[in-house]
Amino acid sequence: MRGTMQRLRQEGLLLVVGGASGLRGRDAVAPVQRDRTLEIYAMAGAIEGARALSIRSTFTPCAG
């Protein structure tokens, strides 16, 4: 999880807000442009599709 959060910060998709006066900041989703949003949804769809195919290949039909 930490690695994912760090990567999102590096990509500029996650920002640290607050944290004034020595307090710890909180993570917030950065505003994104429409084209970036479409890119993110396309990547998420591709990942979910690949995951579904890999899960499907592990199942064997039941003899019913």
N, C-alpha and C positions, 0 to 999 in steps of 0.2 A: 504494500500500500504506500509506503513512504517513497519508494522509487517512482511510482506512478504520479504521486503528488508533486515530486520534484520535477519530473518530466513536464507536467502540465505548467508548472511555474516557468521552466526554461522556454517553453513554447509560447508563453505569454497568455495562456488561457486561464490561469489561476493567479490571483493577486493576493498579497497579504495586506489587509486593511486594519486600521486601528493600531494599537500597541504603543500609544503615547505614554509618557511618564513611567517607562519601565514595564508596562503591562505587555503581555503577549498578544500579538496580532492574530486576527482571524483570517481564514481563507475565504475568498469570494471569487465567483466566476467573472472573468473579464468580459466587457462588452465586445462583441464580434460583429464584423460586417456580414452582410447577407451571403456573399460568395464563400466566405470561410465557414459559415453555418452549413451551407449545402455540402461543402467538402467533408465536414465532420459527419453529417448524416450519411453520406455515401460510404465513408470508411466504416462507420458503425454497421451499416447494412451488409457490407461485404464480410465483415468479421462475423456477424451473426449467421449469415448464410453458410460460411465455411464451417462454423461450429455445428450448425444443424446437419450438414452433410457428414461431418466426422462422427457425430452421434448416431446418425442413421446407419452408418456402415458398421457400427458395433452391435446393433440389434439383429437377432435372428428371429424369423417368424415362428410363432408357436404352432405346434401341431394340435389343432383343436378339434 
